[in-house]
Amino acid sequence: MKSSTYYKQQIRALKQIPVGANDITVLLSAKDFRIKLFECINKAKNRIYLSALYIQDDEVGNQVMEALYEAKQRNPKLDIKVFVDFHRAQRSLIGQKGKGGNNVMYRKMRDKYSIPIEVYGVPIKTREVFGVLHLKGFVFDDDVLYSGASINDVYLHQKEQYRYDRYFFIKNRQLADCMVDFLNRYFVNNSAPQFLDRQQILSAKELKLTIQRFVKELREASYDFSNEFLKNGQIGVTPISGFGRHKNLLNKTIHHLIRSTTKQLVLLTPYFNLPKQIVKDIELLLKEGVKVILVAGDKTASDFFIPPNQAFKKIGGLPYIYEQYLREFIKDHQEAIDKNLLTVRLWKNGNNTYHLKGIYSDDCYRMITGHNLNPRAWRLDFENGLLIRDPGSLLKFQIDQELEKILANTYEVHSYLEIQTTKEYPKEVQHFLANLEKIKAGFLIKRVT
């Protein structure tokens, strides 16, 4: 079995971009994220590149698009490009049939203003269920605003409810340049992504062969930047992309990052359905006496959760499925919990939801990412992340603040017996889970959620 030293060497072998520790700000709330987003849009002079799963046709989604268009009208030379998932953009929210997709809003915005911006729908697969664009990161001139969040009222805490994520603001031209270069090389200079603000958009069926070629290219995709040594007061940032089961550098780095841990690993995931590789890695750490803290969402903090007093829909069964995965995991690792090696904490704060993902490894390595650390992210979606190497623990104060804020709304689970069984769920949920068992759909659900 390979030692933690081997995995540390794999991490150190990755190229890195030196960033001044004072040029990184960890934002601590969705409201801070929203304020910073609009501030960056309004200050940008040369370029704005936004990549997210979606920009929703709701109050704040319209405000963001209007801010982008207004910036373009003020400065026609401002290069503005928006990248969202092709499929997700053309459907409404789950449970809101007939409303139309977000692309309707994009088209209205284009008709409203004389100078257009570019809105690309990026088709990762021919059907949404088999993979989406989950590439995150906003670039404003020489600054990067990175979060796993998409853009809508809840993610940006526009109203009373919020969806909690992680938010990093990084001032660094080289990082901004390489992220823009990536989007231009693989998306702009390719025939697969489609302009979503047009009246006629080619269907996935019409684009089938183009998408197949596109997928092959994306499996080989990587950020292009030069490697540099760190100076005093600097940390290393490595942008990494990953797509599919094989040759997935992001997955490989996550694996190496976990296995390189010698003292404490903190793992954040919103939907508890860990890939087999991550479970295996955690078990090896526990055998080595490494402290592991898993932070997931309480089932009621899932964006799929439907309160029992509302009409049940099939999608509302997912939080219960994740909770049963968690119960099984805790049962299998009860001994490690009893020895205080494994800690499981669940996030819950009123009717707000939890969307955090990432890794804290000892005091020197951190991963911020949109990767949900689940089989879907591991195998199907096009993901990215930023690996932060901080050998001098220069970011420790900010990172500790972030983790303290996260854990403030969590509670610890000491035994699998504290997790409800399926018999304790509402009757509609029990019926739904029984039907899944009857048609043996559990294996498929575990792979695509």
N, C-alpha and C positions, 0 to 999 in steps of 0.2 A: 504494500500500500504506500502511495506517495505521501511525503511529508508536507506540512504547511509551508516549509521553506521552498519546496518545488513550486507550489502554487503562487507564492509571493514572487518568485522569479518570473513566472508567466505574466503576472500583472505588471511587474517592472519592465518587461520586454515591450510592452505596448508603447506606441508613440504618445507624446503628451504635448499640450500647449501650455506654456508658463503663463499664469495669471496672478497678478498681485492680490494678496489676501484682502487688501482693502478695497479691491474692485469687485468683490462678491458680497451681495446682500441677500440674506435669507428672510423672505417675507413670511409673516406668521399667520396671515388670515386671508380668506377669500376677498374681503373688502380691500385689503392692502393690494392684492393682486389686481383687482378691478381699477383702483386708482392709478396704479403704476402703468397698466395697459393703456389707459386713455392719455396719461401724461406722455408716454413714449410715442403714441400716434401723433399727438399734437406737436411734439418737438422734432420729429424726424424731418430731415432735409434731403436725404439722398435715396433711401430705400426702406421699404417695409415688406418683410416676407413673413407670412403667418402660416403655420402648418398645424392643423388640429383635426380631430375626427369630424367635427362639425361646428358651424356657427348657426345657432338656432334662430328660427323666425319667431322671436319673442321680443320683449321690450329691450333688453340689453343687447341682444343679437342685432337688432335694427340700429341701435345706437352705435355699436361698433362699426357696422357697415357704413352708416352715415358719416362717422368720423373719418373713416378711410377715404370715402368719396370727397368729403369736404377738404381733406388734406390734399387730395389730387387736384381739385379745382383751384386751390390756392397756389399750388406748385405743380404744374403739368409735367415737369421733368422728374418728379418724385416717382421712383420705380416701386409700384405696389403690386404684389402677387399674393394671392390667397390659395392655399391648398387644403382641400377637405376630401373626405371619402366620397367616391362617385355614387355608391349605392345609398349610403346613409343620407346624403344630401337630397335624394329624390323621393324620400318617403317621409311621412309625418311621424310624430312621436308614437310609440306603441300605445294602442288604445284610442288614437285620435284619427280614425279613418276618415277620408274625404277632405281633410284639410289641405292636402298637397304637401310637397316637400319644401325644404329650405330653398331650393333652387328657384321657386316662385318669387321669394323675397329678393334673391340675387338679381332676378330679371327685372323686377320692379325698380330696384335701385339703379340698374343700368339705364332704364328708360327715363329715370328722373333727372339724371345728370348728363351734361354734355361731354365730359371727358371721362372715359371708362377706366376702371381698374381691371385686373385680370383675376378671374376666379376659376380655378381648375378643380375638376372632379377627377380624382385619381383612382382608377379601378384596379385593385390588387388581385381580385378574383372575379369570375363571371357572376358569382352570387355572394351576397353579403355574409351569409352564414358560414362560408368557407374562408373568409378572411377580409379584413378591412385595413385602410390606411390608418395606422395608429402612431404615426410619426409626429412628434411634438416639438415645439420650439418656435418662438417669435423673434425675428431680428429687426432691430430699428437702428439704421446706420451702423455703428460699431458696437452696439449693445445687444445682449441676448436675454430674453425673458423666457425661462423654461419652467414648465409645469405639466403634470399629467392631465390637467383640466381641459375640457372643451369650453366653448363659449355659449352660455345661456344664463337665464336669470338665477338659477340655483348655483351653478359653478362660480358665478361672480357675486353672489350674495346681493343681488339687486333688490330683493324684497325681504321678507322675514326669514325665509328658509335658505340655508346654504349647504353646499356639498364641499366637504373639506378635502383639500389636496395639499401638495407641496409646491413651493414657489421660490425660484432662485433668479436673481437679477445679476448678470455678469457683464462687466464692461471690458471687452477685449476684442480688438479688431480681427485678429487672426481666427479666433473662434467664430465670430460673425461671418467672416469671409468664407470659411470652409463650409459652414452650414448653408449659406446662400449658393455656393458653388455646387453643393450636393443637389439642392432642389432644382437648379438650372440644368445640370447634367442629366439627371434621371427623369425629371418630370417635364420641364419646359421644352427641352429638346427631344421630345418623344411624341409619337402620334397617339399613344394610348390615353393619356389624360385629356379630358374634354372641357371646353368652356361651359360652365354651368349657367351662365347668365344669358344664354341664347334661347330663342324660341324652340328650335329643333336641336335635340341632343341625340346622338347615336345611341342605340340601346346596347346593352351588354352582349346580346346575341349577335348584333351586327359587328361588334368589336371583338368577337371571340378569339380569332386568330391573332389579332393585334395584342390582346391581353396576354395570351399564352407566350408570345415573344417577350412582352414586357416583364412577365413574371420571371423568366429566365435571366433577364438582365438584373432584376432587383435582387436575385439570390446571390449575385456577385458584387452588389453595391457596397461601397465603403466611402468614408470621408477621406478627403485628400488634404494632408497638411504635413509640414515638416516637423521633425522631432527636435526638441531643444532641452538642454539641462536647466534645472531650476536654480535660481539665485536666492539669496536671502530675502525673505518676505514674500516668496512666491509659492503657489501650489500648482500641481499639474492637473489639467482637465483634458480628458480624452472623449471626444464624441464617437459613439459606436452605433451602428445600425445592425439589424438582424432580421432575417426572414426565412422561415421554414426550418425543418428538422436538421438539415445538413449544412455545413459551412456557415453556421450561424454564430458570428463572432460575439454578439450580445449575450446569447445563451451561454456560450463558452466562458465569457468573462464573468457572468453571474456565478457560474459553477466554480471558477477559480477563486472568485472573491469570497464565497462562502467557505471554501476549503482552506483558504489562507488564514482564516481567523484563528487566533490562539487564546484570546481572553473572552471576548463577548461579541455575539452577533445579534443585531436587531433586524428583524425582517418585517416589512409592512406589506400587506396585501388586502385588497378590498373584498375579494370574492374567494373564500377559502376553498381552494381546489389545487393544491400544490402538484406540480409535475413530479413524476417518480424520481427524476434525477435530484431535485431539490430535497425531497424527503430522505433519499439515501445520504445526501451530503449532510443534512442536519443530524441524522442518526450517527454518522461517523464523528461529527463534532462532539456529540453528547458522550460517546464512548471515550473520547479524548479528554473529557472533563471541561469542555468549553461551555460557558453559559450562553443559552439561546433564549431570546425573547421574541415571541411571535405576537404581532399586533394586527388583528383583523377587525372587521366590523360586526357588531351585534346584528342579528338578522333584520331587526327593525331599522337599522341604519343603512340598509341596502337601498339603492335607487330603484330596485325592482319590488321592494316590499309593498304590499297592499294591506292596510289595516283591516282587521276582521269585520269592522262595521261597514266596509265598502264591498261592492260586488267583486267577487274573485275572478281573475283572469289567469290563464295558464302561465303567463310570464311571472306572475306573482308566486309561483311555486319555487322559483330559483333560490331565494334566500333560505328556504327550508331545506332544499337539497344541499346547499353549502353548509348549513348548520349540521346536517347529518355527517357530511365529510369531516367536519371539525370534531364532532363527537367521537367518530371512529378513530381519528388521529390521536386525540387525547387518551382514549382508552388504550391504544397501542403503545403510548409513551407515558403511561401513568407513573411508572417507576422513576423516570427522569424528572417528572414534576415533583414527586415525593422527595427526591434528593436535592430539590432546589436547583437543578441544572436547567430545566426547561420551565419557562414562564409563558403562559398564554393570557393575553389581555384583549378584551373586546371593547371597541369604542361605541359609545352611545351618548347622544346629547339631544334630548327632545326629539323633534321630528326632522332633525338635520341628518345628512347622510355622509358616509365615509368613503373616500376614493383614494386613499393614500397608498403609494407603492414605493418600494426602494429598499436599500440595504445600508446599515451602518456596521462596518467591520472594524473592531477595536477602535482606536482613536485616530486612525490614519487613512482609512479607505471609506468612501461613501459612494453610493450609486443613486442618482436621481433619474427617474425614468417614467415613461407611461406604461411600461411592461407590467402587467397585472400579476406576474409570477404564477400563472395558471397554464394549463395545457393549451388553451387557445392562443395565448401570447407566445408560448413556446413553439407552436407548430404552424399557426395559420396567419396571424396578423403581421403586418410590416411595422416593426418597432424600432425605437432608438432610445438612447440614454446617454447621460454624461457621467463618466467615472471621474471621481475627484480623489486625487492622491495628495495627502496632506501630511508628509513625514514629520513636520514640525508642530503638528496640531494647532496651526494658526487659526483654523476656523472652529476650534473646539467650543468657544463661548457661544457662537451663533448656533452651532449644531446642537449643543446641549439645550439651548433655549427652545429650539424647534422641537426636540424630543420631549422636553418637559411639557410644552404646550399640547403635544399629541397625547401624551399619557394622562394629562389632567382629566380627560373625559373618558377614561377607560376603567374597567373593573377586571379583577383577576379571576380566572377560572381554575379551581384547584383540583377538580375531578370531572370525569366525563359524566358522572351522575348529576352534575349541576346543569347539564344540557338537556333540553326536553327530548323525549322520544317522539316518534311519529304518532303514537297513540294520544299524545297530549296536544296535537295540532288541531286547528279548526276542521270540521267535517269535510269541507270542500277541499282542503289541502290533503287530508288523508285519502280522499277519493282520487285526487289527481296523482298522488304518489303511488297508489295501488295500481292505477291504470298503467303508469310507466313500468312498474314491475311486471305487470301482466304481459306487456308487449316487448319486454326486455330492452327498453330504450335507455336504461341507465348508463351503459357503456358509452353510447354515442354522446349523451349529454355531458358526461365527464370529459370527453375529448374536445368538445366545441364550446365549452363555457369556461 
